């Protein structure tokens, strides 16, 4: 992770600090001289992979509130560039902060434009940063930190003055809705406690009059004046700063403020630059003054950091995936070892069992062929149960038919030259039923009755369309297609023999 370093610049010198684990570590002071600039370049070269933020405390700072139409995207960016060029011509250290949208039909936007107008004492330090390819995250002013300080301390008045002392100067900031819209720096000739207290009171009254004259505050509206000072100086400041008229003083102990902000470095005097630097490290303002070209190395460092983080995530993911695969491989190896041991045990038991089998005089291949043939014969085996059921249903509906014999066979039907029960040439998937029986009637029955009973029986056998019924012998000796006449047959016989063959597809 890149180290974070903070640079605090005044009109005369620059101080460098390392931010580490919530604490500021002072690393050096550099004066505005060629020798100090060379030492500063060496300092930057020794910390090439750090990210820097520059906090500027200067009197040459301008803040202007502008109202622009409600536009977005590139139109808004171009409009802000033109507004900054109008108000701060020739200056590159500029910024813009949105103050919100005005109520109304047009929804105009209020924007705070700011610029560091004296870049002469800032440029040498920026040139050192540029030459060292240092990653500059941003340039900020002390005025920007005023609103952040009040918010972090829980003070959120609609309008307030904040007065602080640092670098032998008095900083006066006018904060509206958490954003400083006016700030100025006043030098102090007398830095004693009494001189500091009297100057706080005088400058607060003077700033109130200026703001009222500029119509930035209402003339009779109450205006809090918040003073941040060292606890040893607070009694004298309280005696000198008495609330009067619309000006109401509030006092904040800088040590108490440091504790509320969870700072580990307590200010040693009324100077509050350490508090501002802590806030810059923990809650930097979104707006800053550095141009994009000055921040190029910071963008590169940030992208590098993002790529390294992405690579780290990918590496961790790969390691986790590899670890999971190794665990699964270990489990598979254990299962393989277990299955191999079980296979060896089963093989040993199989050899033991097969050793008790009787020895056969044929080899395994022949035995396998015989068992396969046996299984095939079992699959092709047919039973005459369905054929017999067919005949029994026909006999139920023809009670005068008496059954003498049934011949059942698979394959082609038996011919006249083949005796009953003779083996067939092959099984073609059909079964043949040869029914032998007689037609029995009473002594008064006629030949026509006998023939009608037989034909009814044959029709019953033909109910199934898959049956092929052929009459081999009729109960009456007549020629096919010849009409039956009375007196031609001997009707004294009471039984008539017949033979019927039924060929059907064998059921599996």
N, C-alpha and C positions, 0 to 999 in steps of 0.2 A: 504494500500500500504506500502511495506517495506521501511524503511528509508535507505538512502544511506550515508555511511560514508567513508571518505578518510583518509588514513594513509600515512604520509610522513616520510620516514626513511632515516637517514644519518648514518655516521659511529659512531655517539656518542649518538643520541637520536631519539625518534619517536614522531611525532605530530599527533594528531587526530582532524579531522574536520567533521562537519555535513553539508551535502549539502542539503539546503532547499530553494526552491523558487528562484533559481539562485544566492544564496548567501552562502558563506562559513562561518560557525560559529565554532570558535576555541573552542575545548572541553578539551584539556589537552596536556601536554608534559610529556614524560616518558624517563628517562635516562636508559642506559644499566646497571642496577644494580638489584639485587634480590628484593629490596624493590619496585623499579619502575615496575618491571615485575609483582609483586603481585598486585600493583595498576592497571596495565593494564589488568590483568585478571579480577579484579573487574569491571573495566570499560566495558569489553566485556560482563560480566554476566549481567550488567544492560541494555545492548542493544542486547538481544539475537536474535531479529527478524530483525536486520539490515543486509544490504548487504555491504561488505567491498571491497575496492580496495587499493592495496598497491603500492605506488610510491617510488622507491629506487633511491637514489643519491649516487652512490658508484664509486670508481675508479677501482675496480676489475670487469671490464666488458669487454668481448672479442666479437668481431664481425669478421666473416669470410665469404667471398663470395665463394660459390662453384658452379660448373656446373655439373648438373646431367642429365641423359637421360630423355626424355619426357615419363614419365609413370604416371599412375593414380591409384586411389583407394588404396587398401591395399599394392600394390607394392611400390607406392610412399611413403606411411607412413613408411614401413619397411626400405626403402632406406634412408630416412631422419633420422630414428633412428640410423642406422649404421654410417652415416656421423657425427652425433652429438657425438656418442660414440668415434669416431676416433679423433675428434678435442678437445672434452672436456671430457676426461675419468674421471669417478668418480663424475661428476657434474650432479645434477638433475634439477637445475633451468636453463633450456635451452629453446630455441624457434627457429622457422624457419619461414622465410618470403620469399615469392616468389617475385623475381624482374622482372619477365617476361621471355619470350622465345626468345632465340637467333635466328637471321635470318640465314637460311641455310637449307641444305637438311635434317639434323638430328633433327632439332628443339629442341636443348638442352635447358634446363631450368636453369636460374641463380637463386640461392637461397642464402639468407643471413641467416647464422647461428649465433646465439648469446647465450651467457651464462653469468650468474653471478657467477664468479669463487670463490669468497670469501663468502661462505654461513655461516661462523661461526658467524657473527654478525646479520644474518637474521634468523637463526634457532630458537633462543630463542623466538622471536616474533611469528614465525610460530607455535611453540609448544603451545604458549598461545592461538592462534587462533584455533588450533586443539583441545585443551582440552576444550575450551568453545563452541565447535561445531558451530563456527562462519561461516557464508556463505561468503567465500572468492571468489570473482568473478575473480580475477587475480592479478598477480604481474607484474608491469611495471617498466621500467627504464626511467630516464630523457632523455637519448639519443633517445628513441622511440618518445618522444614528440616533438623533433626538427622539423621533417618533417611536422607534423600536425600543429605546430605553423606557419611555413612559408606558408603552404597552406591556413590556415584561415586568414592570413594577406594579401593574394593576391600575395605573392612572390613565383613564380614558376620557378626559374632558373634551368637549367639542372644540374649545379653543384654550390654549395655555401658552405661557412663556416658560422656557427652560433656560436657566442660567447656570453655567458651569465655569470652572477655572482650570486651565491647562496651558502650559508653555508660556507663563507670564502674560497670558491674555485672558480676557473674559469673553466667553462665547454666549451670545444671546440668540435664541432660536424661537420663532413663533410657530407653533404646531397647531394644525387644524385637522381634526379627524385622524390623528395618528400620523400625519405627514407634515414635515417642516416646509412651510411655504415662504419663509423669510428667515435669514440668518446673517449675523454680522459678528465681526471680531473686533474687540477693543483692547488695545495694549494697556498694561498696568505698570505705572512707574513705581508705585508703593505696593510691595507684595507682603507687607506685614498683615497680621490678622486684623488690626484696626483699619488699615487702608483697604484691605480686601472687603471688609464688611461695609464700609461707607460707599465703596464703588458699586457693590451689588445693589444697594438701595438707590443710588443716583441713576444707574443705568436702567434699572427696572422702570422707574418713573419716566425716564426719557424715551424708552422703547414704547411705553404705553401711549405717550403723546404722539409719537411718530405713526404708530399703527392707526390711531384715531384720525390723525390728519390725512392718512392715505385711505381712509374709509375701509380699512381691513377689519376693524372691530367697531361695534356700535359705541357711541360716545358714553352712554350711561350703562352699558352692559358690564356685569362683573367679569374680571379677567384674572384667573389664577396666575401667580408668578411662583414657579417651583424652583427652589434653590437646592442644588446638590453640592454638599461640602463635607469636609472632614469633621469628625465629631469634636475635635479640639477647637475648631473655628466656629462651630455652630452657635455657641452662646453669644459671641460678639456679633455674629451676623443677625441673630434674632433681635438683639437690642437695637441694631441699626436699621433693620428692615421692618417697619411697622406698617401694617395694612391700613390704607386710607382710601377714601373714596371708593372707586370701583376696583382698585388693585388689592388683591388678597394674596398674601405670601404663604407659601407652604415650604417646609424644610424637610430634606431627606438626608439622613446620615449615609455617607458613601460606604461605610462598613456594613451597615444594615442592608443597603442596596446590594452590595456584593454577596451577602449571605442569601438574600432572596433570589438572586440570580444564580446561586450555587457556584460562585466563583471561589477558587482556592487561593487566589492572590489578592490580598487586601491592599488598597491604595495606602501608600505611606504618608501622603499629604492630601491637600484638597484637589490635586490634579486627578482627573478622572479618565485619562487616556487609557489606563489599563482596563477600566470597565468597558470603554468603547471597543478596545481590541478583543476582549472576551466576547462581546456581542457580535463583532465582525466574524469571529471564528465559529460561533454557534448559530447565529441567525443573520447571515449577510443580507443586505438589501438586494432586491431583484434588479433594480436599476443601478447602472454603473457608468463611468465616464470614459473608459478606455475604448478606442476604436477597434473595429474587428481585426484589422491588420496586426495590432499590438497583441491580440489574444489568440493569434493563430497557433502558437506553440501550446497554449492551454487546450485548445480544441483537439490538437493532435494527441496530447497527453490523455485527455478524457477518452478519446476514441481508443487509444492504446489500452487504457485501463478497462474499457468495456470489452475489447477483444480478449484481453487476458482473463477477465471474469468469465466471459463466454467459454474460452478454452478451458478454464478451470472446471466450469460446470460440466463441459463435455468430457473432460478427463475423469472427473468423479463418477459421471454416469457410466463411462466405459469401465472404470474399475469395479463399480457395483455390478455391471453386467457380467464382467469376467469372473468376479467372485461367485455370482449366482451360477454361472456355467460350471465353474470348478466344483461347487457343492453338488450340482446335479451329476457331474461326471463321477464324483466320488460315490454318490448313491448308486449310480448305474454299475460302477465297478463292484460295489458290495453285493448288489443284486446278482450280477453275473457270477461272482464267486459262489454265492449261495446256490444259484441254479446249477452251476457246474458240479458242486458237491452233491446236490440232490440227484443229478443225472448219473453220477458215478454210483451212488447208493442204489438207485433203481436198476441200473445195468447189472450191478452185482446180484441183486435180488432176482432179476430175470434169469441170469445164468444159473442161479441156485434152483429156481423153479423148473427151468427147462431141463436141468440135469435129471430130474425125477420122471420125465416123460418117457414112455416106452419108445424104443428105437424102431423106426419104420424102414422098409427096404426100398423106399423111393426117395428121390432127392426132393429138395424144397420146390424147385421149379415145377416138377410134375404134380406135386401135391397142390401147388397153387392153381394149376390149370384145372385139376379135378374139382377143387372147391369152387372155382369160378363157374365151371359147367354146372355143378350142382345148384348153385344160387340162381343161374339162368333158368334151369328147369323148374325151380320152385316159383320163379316169377311168371313162367308161362303155364303153370298148372291151372286147369279149369275144373270147376265143379258143376254138375247138372242141376243145381238147386233152382235157378231161375226158369230153366226149361220145364222142370217138373211142376213148378208153381203155375206156369202157363197152362199146362194140360189139366191140372186140378181145377182151375177156374172154369175151363170149358166143360169138364165133367159135372161140376156143380150145376151148370145151367142146362145140361142135357142128361137127365136122370136115366133115360132108356139106353144110354150107351154104357156098355160093360167093357172095362179095359182088361185085356188078356196079357199084354206085354208091352214094354217100352224099351227100345234100343237107343242109347245115346252115344254119340261119337263126335270127335273133333275132326275137322278137315272136310274134304269133299264128301258128299252123301254116298251111302252104300248103294252099289248097283245090284242088279239081279244076279249077276254072276259071282258076287261076293257074299259069303255066308255071314250071318249076323255075328257081330263081335270081332270080325276080322280086322287086323291092323290096317290103318290108312297109310298112304304114301307120304303124307306130311300134314302139317298143321297150317292151314291157310287163314286162320282167324275165324272160321265159322264152326258152328255146331249143328249136328243133325239129330233130330228126334224122329224115330220110326214108331208110330203108335199102332198096335194091333188090338183089335177088339171086335165086339159083336153088337148088333142092334137087337134088343129084346122088346117084344110087344106081346100083348095078350093074344089069345086064339082068334079074336075077332078083328085083329089089325089087318090092314091091307098093305099092298106093296107100296102104294103112294105114301102112306104114313111112314113106312120104314125109310123110304128115300128122303122124305122131308126131314125126318129126325137126323139122318146122316148129314144132309146138306147144312142143317143148322149147326151141327157140331163142327163141320169144316169152317163155316163162317166165324164161329167163335175163335178158332185157331188163327184166323186171318185178321183178328182185331188189331194186332200190332203190325204196323206197316213194314217193319223190318223182317217179318216172317214171310218165307216163300213156301207155300203149302202145295203139295202135289199128292193126288190120290193115286195110289198104286193098285188098290183093289177096292171096288165098290161092293156094297152089300148085295146088289142085284146085278146079274150078268146081263147088261144091256150095252148096246153100242153107243158111243158118244154121239149126241145130237139126234138120236132116234126117239120118237114119241112112245110112251108107255101105254100099251093097250091091255084091256082086261082079257084074261084067258091065256096070255102068252107066257106067264110065269106061274111057277108052282107056289101058291100062297099058303100051302099047308105048313111050310117051314116057319117056325117061330123065331129062329135066330138066324141072323145074317152076318157073316164075317166081312171085315174090311181091313185095309192097311193104308195108313196116311203118313207121309213123310213131311216134316217141317224143318226147313233149313233157315237158320238165323245167325246173326253175328254174335260170337261168343262174348259173354260179359267178362271183364277182367276180374 
